[in-house]
Amino acid sequence: MEIKICGPGCAKCDKAYKIVEKVAAEKGVEATITKVSDFQEIAKLGVFSTPAVVFDGEVKCVGKVPSESEVSSWLG
């Protein structure tokens, strides 16, 4: 599974990254979690507001930090 956290590196982006990382570890999900800060790359994903979370190419969350329960449901 590939998870991308999109944003310029602000506090909200960092928080989203930490939440995704924590929930993935708790569920034992093997995932590559990367930060995407290049706005051209972010726009190619169809994201125009940050922070955003993208799971395997599917945008799951835009413009807010997801809750742990939201991330857990996305991980299945």
N, C-alpha and C positions, 0 to 999 in steps of 0.2 A: 504494500500500500504506500502511495506517495501522498504526503500532506504538505501543502504549501501555506505559509502564513504570509499574507501580503500586506505591506505597509512600509513607511519610511524609517521605521525603527523607533517609533515613539513609545511611550509608556504603555499605551493600550495594546500596541502590537506585541510588545514583550510579554504582557499579561496573557494575551491570547496564545502565544507560543508556549508559555509555561503551563497553561491549563491543558492544552492538547497533549503536550509531552507527559504530564502527570497522569491523565486519564488513560493514555495509550499504555503507559508502563503498568498502571494498576490492572488493566484488563489483559495484559500480556500480549498485546497486539504488536506485531513486528511492522514498523512503519519507518519510512524515511521522512523526517520532518525538516523542511527547509524554510528559510526566510527569503522572501522575494522583495527587494527594495527598489528595483529598477522599474520606474513607472511605465516604460514601454512594455516590459514583460507583464506587468500587472494588467495593463490595458488589453493585451493580447488574450488574457484569461477572461475578459469581459467584466472586469472589476473597475469601478470608477469611484469607489469610496472605501476608505480603510478604517480599521483593520478588516481583513477578509480572510476566510479560511476556505481552502480548496482541497477536496478529497478526490484523488484519482481523476482530476480534471473537472470535477463537478463542484461548482461554487455552492457552499453550504451556508455561509454567513457573510454579510457585508455591512460595514459601518458600525459594528459593535463587537464587544468582546463576548464570545459565547460562554454559556454556563457549562459547568462540568457535566450536568445531566444532558445537555444538548450534544456535547461532544461524545458522551457515552452512547447515545442513541445512534449517532452517525457511525460509530465503530462497530455497532451491532452486538 
